[in-house]
Amino acid sequence: MLPFGEPRDRGSSVEEPAPVSEGYLGYGRQCIEDDDIEAVVAALRSPHLTQGPRVAAFEAGLRAATGARHALCVTNGTTALQLAYLALGAGPGHTIVTAANTFLGTATAALWTGAEVRFGDIDRNTGNLSLDGLAELCGPDPTRAIVVAVHFAGLPCDMEQLLEWKRQLGFRLVEDAAHALGARYSVGGRMWGVGEHPEIDAACLSFHPVKQVTTGEGGAVLTSRDDVAARLERLRGHGMEGGVVGPFGGEPTPWFRAMLELGFNARMSDVQAALGASQLAKLPRFLEERRALAARYRAALDGYEHLDGGDARREHAWHLYCVRVPDVGRDELIEHLQRAGIGAQVHYVPVPTQPWFRLRYGAQSFPGAEDHGRRTLSLPLWPGLGRRNQERVIDALVSWRQRVAA
């Protein structure tokens, strides 16, 4: 039997099913407009299809949007995490520390480097990593640890405290910002975008269709470190670098790129980047729409537990809007919503309770993450959802609460 006695994992490892009707509302959806389509068509008509000038332009846009010194685009968010870990030296004998409440890729990307993963429980108010016991999770030599701060649903972790721990213990610090493009947080009395603070070693983004902007599939790594950026550039391109040594060990030549380490083909195409750059120009509008939808959910849904919505120190990017169902019967609520043509999702069944991880690490206890995984539901939230469709969702949730309370 799988964890919690559920017949299947309701995590978000696949895209939404085909709509059951024209009015079906999934928990997330891309917002593609005519200018996005025109940008992709222009790329298809250009001389460049794979990584080229449009990828460079998209990376420049990401630097401008986040304040990060470097931005390198890759094939997806999980690849972004794996390359970031490798660029920071992860391998056998290293530990990746992260929250039990995350997507599988945060952890599996670490395991592919040869490192081991240690999970921490969550802060119940946010769904983010609890900092209690962080020093113990980093192990006897914290300098061989990478702490991955997952900004769950789009709300930044307590980065000021995490940076203080980093200074004390010497671990490397990565932001898993797959949910958080556009989020900001306060450190040292000023606001920083994800990947912008100079003490953050790397921040990873996802451009899956349900994220703030999309390239279809895609991801990026942001970093302020020149050495990390150089290694990321090499790793995403088969481990090759030009201008180091020539063919057969001779002098460098303009046409020869030497393979210096075992790398990957993790390049984004210009077609994807054309879509990404068009979408990125709309990020302020998309964020504004997400925040307005979140505010209406919070105001309308009495009887549900709402997660922390951010404050002056942490600006939420609202990838997800999650509520916790106060009664046993979350699966019944999912079925109730499905009958109304509304899709909802669970983010997340805790990674350590997944069968493969239980076989590797044994049974572990994460009371906060397990309660979150049993009771939390992600509601439809995307630009273009609109007030009328949102009212459908709210009405269905209110009617369910009234029925179970009767």
C-alpha positions as CSV (number, residue, x, y, z in Angstrom):
1,M,0.0,0.0,0.0
2,L,1.3,3.5,-0.8
3,P,1.7,6.2,1.8
4,F,-1.5,7.3,3.5
5,G,-3.3,4.3,2.0
6,E,-4.0,6.3,-1.2
7,P,-4.5,4.2,-4.4
8,R,-2.1,6.5,-6.3
9,D,0.2,9.5,-5.9
10,R,-1.7,12.7,-6.7
11,G,1.5,14.7,-7.2
12,S,1.9,17.0,-10.2
13,S,4.2,14.9,-12.3
14,V,2.1,15.0,-15.4
15,E,0.2,17.7,-17.3
16,E,-3.5,18.3,-16.8
17,P,-5.8,15.7,-18.4
18,A,-7.7,16.6,-21.5
19,P,-10.6,18.9,-20.6
20,V,-13.8,17.1,-19.9
21,S,-15.7,20.0,-21.5
22,E,-15.0,23.4,-23.0
23,G,-15.4,25.0,-19.6
24,Y,-13.0,22.6,-17.7
25,L,-10.8,24.5,-15.2
26,G,-7.5,22.9,-14.4
27,Y,-5.3,24.0,-11.4
28,G,-2.9,25.7,-13.9
29,R,-2.7,26.7,-17.5
30,Q,-0.5,28.6,-19.9
31,C,-1.6,32.0,-21.2
32,I,-0.6,32.2,-24.8
33,E,-1.5,35.2,-26.8
34,D,-1.2,36.3,-30.5
35,D,2.2,38.0,-30.0
36,D,3.6,34.9,-28.4
37,I,2.6,32.9,-31.4
38,E,4.1,35.5,-33.7
39,A,7.4,35.4,-31.8
40,V,7.6,31.6,-32.2
41,V,6.7,31.8,-36.0
42,A,9.5,34.4,-36.4
43,A,11.9,32.1,-34.7
44,L,10.9,29.2,-37.0
45,R,11.5,31.4,-40.0
46,S,15.0,32.5,-38.8
47,P,18.3,30.8,-39.5
48,H,18.5,29.6,-35.9
49,L,16.4,26.9,-34.3
50,T,18.6,25.5,-31.5
51,Q,20.5,27.7,-29.0
52,G,21.2,31.0,-30.6
53,P,20.5,34.8,-30.4
54,R,17.0,34.4,-29.0
55,V,18.3,32.3,-26.1
56,A,20.9,35.1,-25.4
57,A,18.1,37.7,-25.5
58,F,15.9,35.7,-23.2
59,E,18.8,35.3,-20.7
60,A,19.3,39.0,-20.8
61,G,15.6,39.5,-20.1
62,L,15.9,37.2,-17.1
63,R,18.8,39.1,-15.7
64,A,16.9,42.4,-16.1
65,A,13.7,40.9,-14.5
66,T,15.5,39.4,-11.5
67,G,18.6,41.4,-11.0
68,A,20.8,38.3,-11.2
69,R,24.3,38.7,-12.6
70,H,24.1,35.6,-14.8
71,A,21.2,33.6,-16.3
72,L,21.7,30.4,-18.2
73,C,18.8,28.7,-19.9
74,V,18.5,24.9,-20.0
75,T,16.0,22.2,-21.0
76,N,13.8,22.1,-17.8
77,G,13.7,23.0,-14.1
78,T,15.0,19.6,-12.9
79,T,18.0,19.9,-15.2
80,A,18.6,23.4,-13.9
81,L,18.8,22.0,-10.4
82,Q,21.1,19.1,-11.4
83,L,23.5,21.4,-13.2
84,A,23.5,23.9,-10.4
85,Y,24.3,21.2,-7.8
86,L,27.1,19.9,-10.1
87,A,28.5,23.4,-10.7
88,L,28.7,23.8,-6.9
89,G,30.7,20.6,-6.5
90,A,28.0,18.1,-5.5
91,G,28.9,14.5,-5.7
92,P,29.6,11.4,-3.6
93,G,30.2,12.5,0.1
94,H,28.0,15.6,-0.3
95,T,24.6,16.2,1.2
96,I,21.7,18.1,-0.3
97,V,19.3,19.4,2.4
98,T,15.8,20.4,1.4
99,A,12.1,20.4,2.5
100,A,10.1,17.2,2.5
101,N,7.3,19.3,0.8
102,T,8.6,19.7,-2.7
103,F,8.5,18.2,-6.2
104,L,10.5,15.0,-6.9
105,G,13.0,16.8,-9.1
106,T,14.5,18.8,-6.2
107,A,15.7,15.5,-4.7
108,T,16.2,13.3,-7.7
109,A,18.4,15.9,-9.4
110,A,20.6,15.7,-6.3
111,L,20.8,11.9,-6.4
112,W,21.9,11.9,-10.0
113,T,25.0,13.9,-8.9
114,G,26.0,11.1,-6.5
115,A,25.1,13.1,-3.4
116,E,22.6,12.0,-0.7
117,V,19.5,13.9,0.3
118,R,18.3,14.8,3.8
119,F,14.9,16.2,4.3
120,G,13.6,18.7,6.8
121,D,10.0,19.2,7.9
122,I,8.1,22.4,7.0
123,D,6.8,25.5,8.6
124,R,3.1,24.8,8.8
125,N,2.1,28.5,8.0
126,T,4.1,28.5,4.7
127,G,4.8,25.0,3.5
128,N,8.5,26.1,3.3
129,L,11.5,24.4,5.0
130,S,11.5,24.7,8.7
131,L,14.9,26.0,9.9
132,D,14.6,24.1,13.2
133,G,17.4,21.5,13.3
134,L,19.1,22.8,10.1
135,A,22.6,22.5,11.5
136,E,22.0,18.8,12.3
137,L,20.6,18.2,8.8
138,C,23.8,19.6,7.3
139,G,25.8,16.9,9.0
140,P,29.2,17.0,10.7
141,D,30.9,18.9,7.8
142,P,28.4,21.6,6.6
143,T,30.9,22.8,4.0
144,R,30.0,19.6,2.1
145,A,26.3,20.4,2.2
146,I,24.0,22.3,-0.2
147,V,20.8,23.7,1.4
148,V,18.0,24.1,-1.2
149,A,15.4,26.6,-0.2
150,V,12.2,25.7,-2.0
151,H,10.0,28.8,-2.3
152,F,6.8,26.8,-2.1
153,A,3.8,28.1,-4.1
154,G,5.8,31.3,-4.8
155,L,6.4,32.5,-1.2
156,P,10.1,33.0,-0.4
157,C,11.7,31.1,2.5
158,D,13.2,33.2,5.3
159,M,16.3,34.0,3.3
160,E,17.7,36.5,5.8
161,Q,17.9,33.7,8.4
162,L,19.1,31.2,5.9
163,L,21.9,33.5,4.8
164,E,22.9,34.0,8.5
165,W,23.1,30.2,8.9
166,K,25.2,30.0,5.7
167,R,27.7,32.5,7.1
168,Q,27.9,30.5,10.3
169,L,28.1,27.0,8.9
170,G,29.6,27.5,5.5
171,F,27.1,25.5,3.4
172,R,26.2,26.5,-0.2
173,L,22.7,27.9,-0.7
174,V,20.5,27.3,-3.7
175,E,17.0,28.7,-4.3
176,D,14.6,26.3,-5.9
177,A,12.6,29.1,-7.3
178,A,10.5,27.0,-9.8
179,H,7.4,28.5,-8.2
180,A,8.8,32.0,-7.5
181,L,9.7,34.0,-10.6
182,G,8.7,37.5,-9.7
183,A,8.9,37.0,-5.9
184,R,11.1,39.2,-3.7
185,Y,12.3,39.1,-0.1
186,S,14.1,41.3,2.3
187,V,17.7,40.9,3.4
188,G,19.6,43.6,5.1
189,G,16.9,46.2,4.8
190,R,16.4,45.9,1.0
191,M,14.3,43.8,-1.3
192,W,16.0,41.2,-3.6
193,G,14.7,39.1,-6.5
194,V,15.3,35.4,-6.6
195,G,18.9,34.8,-7.6
196,E,19.9,38.4,-7.1
197,H,21.6,38.4,-3.7
198,P,25.3,38.0,-4.1
199,E,25.6,35.4,-1.3
200,I,23.1,33.1,-3.0
201,D,25.1,30.5,-4.9
202,A,22.4,29.7,-7.5
203,A,18.7,30.0,-8.1
204,C,16.7,27.6,-10.4
205,L,13.6,28.5,-12.4
206,S,11.1,26.4,-14.3
207,F,9.2,27.4,-17.4
208,H,6.6,24.6,-17.5
209,P,3.2,25.7,-18.8
210,V,1.7,26.2,-15.4
211,K,4.5,28.5,-14.2
212,Q,4.5,32.4,-14.3
213,V,5.9,32.3,-17.8
214,T,6.4,29.4,-20.1
215,T,8.7,28.1,-22.9
216,G,6.7,24.9,-23.2
217,E,9.4,23.0,-21.3
218,G,12.5,24.8,-20.0
219,G,14.4,26.1,-17.1
220,A,17.2,28.5,-16.1
221,V,19.9,28.9,-13.5
222,L,20.6,32.3,-12.0
223,T,23.8,33.1,-10.2
224,S,26.0,36.0,-9.1
225,R,29.1,33.8,-9.2
226,D,31.3,34.0,-12.3
227,D,32.9,30.6,-11.7
228,V,29.5,28.9,-11.3
229,A,28.2,30.6,-14.5
230,A,31.3,29.4,-16.4
231,R,30.9,25.8,-15.2
232,L,27.1,25.9,-16.0
233,E,27.9,27.1,-19.5
234,R,30.3,24.2,-20.0
235,L,28.0,21.5,-18.4
236,R,25.0,22.4,-20.5
237,G,27.1,22.1,-23.7
238,H,28.6,18.6,-23.5
239,G,31.4,19.7,-21.2
240,M,33.1,21.7,-24.0
241,E,34.9,25.0,-23.9
242,G,36.6,27.0,-26.5
243,G,40.0,28.8,-26.4
244,V,41.6,26.4,-23.9
245,V,43.5,24.0,-26.0
246,G,43.7,23.2,-29.7
247,P,43.0,19.9,-31.5
248,F,45.5,17.1,-30.6
249,G,46.8,19.2,-27.7
250,G,48.0,22.1,-29.9
251,E,47.4,25.8,-29.7
252,P,43.8,26.9,-29.4
253,T,42.0,27.6,-32.7
254,P,38.7,29.5,-33.3
255,W,36.8,26.4,-34.5
256,F,37.8,23.8,-31.9
257,R,36.1,23.4,-28.5
258,A,37.7,21.0,-26.1
259,M,35.8,18.6,-23.9
260,L,37.1,19.3,-20.4
261,E,34.6,17.3,-18.4
262,L,31.6,15.0,-18.8
263,G,28.7,17.3,-19.6
264,F,25.2,17.2,-21.0
265,N,23.1,18.4,-23.9
266,A,20.9,20.7,-21.9
267,R,20.5,23.6,-24.2
268,M,17.3,25.5,-24.8
269,S,16.2,26.1,-28.4
270,D,15.7,29.5,-29.9
271,V,12.1,28.5,-30.6
272,Q,11.5,28.0,-26.9
273,A,13.4,31.2,-26.0
274,A,11.3,33.2,-28.4
275,L,8.2,32.2,-26.5
276,G,9.9,32.8,-23.2
277,A,11.0,36.3,-24.1
278,S,7.5,37.2,-25.3
279,Q,6.0,35.8,-22.1
280,L,8.6,37.5,-19.9
281,A,7.6,40.9,-21.1
282,K,4.1,40.2,-19.6
283,L,5.4,39.0,-16.2
284,P,4.3,42.2,-14.3
285,R,0.7,41.8,-15.7
286,F,0.7,38.0,-15.1
287,L,1.8,38.6,-11.5
288,E,-0.8,41.3,-10.9
289,E,-3.6,38.9,-12.2
290,R,-2.3,36.1,-10.0
291,R,-2.2,38.4,-6.9
292,A,-5.8,39.6,-7.6
293,L,-7.1,36.1,-7.9
294,A,-5.3,35.1,-4.7
295,A,-6.8,38.0,-2.8
296,R,-10.3,37.0,-3.9
297,Y,-9.8,33.4,-2.8
298,R,-8.6,34.6,0.6
299,A,-11.6,36.9,1.1
300,A,-14.2,34.4,-0.1
301,L,-13.3,31.1,1.4
302,D,-14.2,31.0,5.0
303,G,-13.9,27.7,6.7
304,Y,-10.6,26.8,4.9
305,E,-7.1,27.2,6.3
306,H,-5.1,29.6,4.1
307,L,-1.3,29.5,3.8
308,D,0.8,32.6,4.5
309,G,0.1,35.2,1.8
310,G,3.4,37.1,2.3
311,D,4.0,40.5,3.8
312,A,6.3,43.6,3.4
313,R,9.3,41.3,3.8
314,R,8.3,38.5,1.4
315,E,6.4,39.3,-1.8
316,H,4.5,36.2,-3.0
317,A,4.6,35.2,-6.8
318,W,1.4,33.1,-6.5
319,H,2.3,30.1,-8.6
320,L,-0.2,28.2,-6.5
321,Y,-3.1,29.0,-4.2
322,C,-3.4,26.3,-1.6
323,V,-6.0,25.8,1.1
324,R,-6.1,23.1,3.7
325,V,-9.3,21.2,4.1
326,P,-10.2,21.1,7.8
327,D,-12.1,17.7,7.7
328,V,-11.3,14.2,6.6
329,G,-12.5,14.0,3.1
330,R,-10.0,15.9,0.9
331,D,-10.4,13.2,-1.9
332,E,-14.1,13.6,-1.7
333,L,-13.7,17.3,-2.3
334,I,-11.5,16.7,-5.3
335,E,-14.3,14.4,-6.7
336,H,-16.9,17.1,-5.9
337,L,-14.8,19.7,-7.9
338,Q,-14.3,17.3,-10.8
339,R,-18.1,16.8,-11.1
340,A,-18.3,20.6,-11.4
341,G,-15.7,20.6,-14.2
342,I,-13.0,21.9,-11.9
343,G,-9.5,20.3,-11.6
344,A,-7.5,20.7,-8.4
345,Q,-4.1,19.2,-7.4
346,V,-2.1,18.2,-4.4
347,H,1.3,19.9,-3.8
348,Y,2.8,17.7,-2.5
349,V,2.7,14.2,-1.1
350,P,6.0,14.4,0.9
351,V,8.9,13.1,-1.2
352,P,10.3,10.9,1.6
353,T,7.1,9.0,1.7
354,Q,7.3,8.0,-2.0
355,P,8.0,4.2,-2.4
356,W,11.4,4.6,-3.9
357,F,12.6,7.0,-1.2
358,R,11.2,4.8,1.5
359,L,13.2,1.9,0.2
360,R,16.4,3.9,0.0
361,Y,16.1,5.8,3.3
362,G,13.6,3.9,5.4
363,A,10.5,5.3,7.0
364,Q,10.9,8.8,8.4
365,S,8.5,11.1,10.3
366,F,7.7,14.6,9.0
367,P,4.5,15.6,10.9
368,G,4.1,19.0,9.3
369,A,4.7,17.9,5.7
370,E,2.5,14.7,6.2
371,D,-0.4,16.8,7.5
372,H,0.1,19.2,4.7
373,G,0.1,16.4,2.1
374,R,-3.1,14.9,3.5
375,R,-5.1,18.1,3.7
376,T,-3.8,20.6,1.2
377,L,-5.5,21.4,-2.2
378,S,-4.2,23.7,-5.0
379,L,-7.0,25.7,-6.6
380,P,-7.2,26.9,-10.2
381,L,-5.0,29.9,-10.6
382,W,-3.6,31.4,-13.8
383,P,-3.7,34.6,-15.8
384,G,-6.9,34.7,-17.8
385,L,-8.9,32.6,-15.3
386,G,-11.1,35.6,-14.8
387,R,-13.7,36.5,-12.2
388,R,-16.5,34.4,-13.6
389,N,-14.5,31.2,-13.7
390,Q,-13.1,31.9,-10.2
391,E,-16.6,32.3,-8.9
392,R,-17.4,28.8,-10.2
393,V,-14.5,27.5,-8.1
394,I,-15.5,29.5,-5.0
395,D,-19.2,28.4,-5.3
396,A,-18.2,24.8,-5.5
397,L,-15.9,25.0,-2.5
398,V,-18.5,26.9,-0.4
399,S,-21.2,24.4,-1.3
400,W,-19.0,21.5,-0.2
401,R,-18.3,23.2,3.1
402,Q,-22.0,23.7,3.7
403,R,-22.8,20.1,2.8
404,V,-20.2,18.6,5.2
405,A,-21.2,21.1,7.9
406,A,-24.8,20.2,7.7
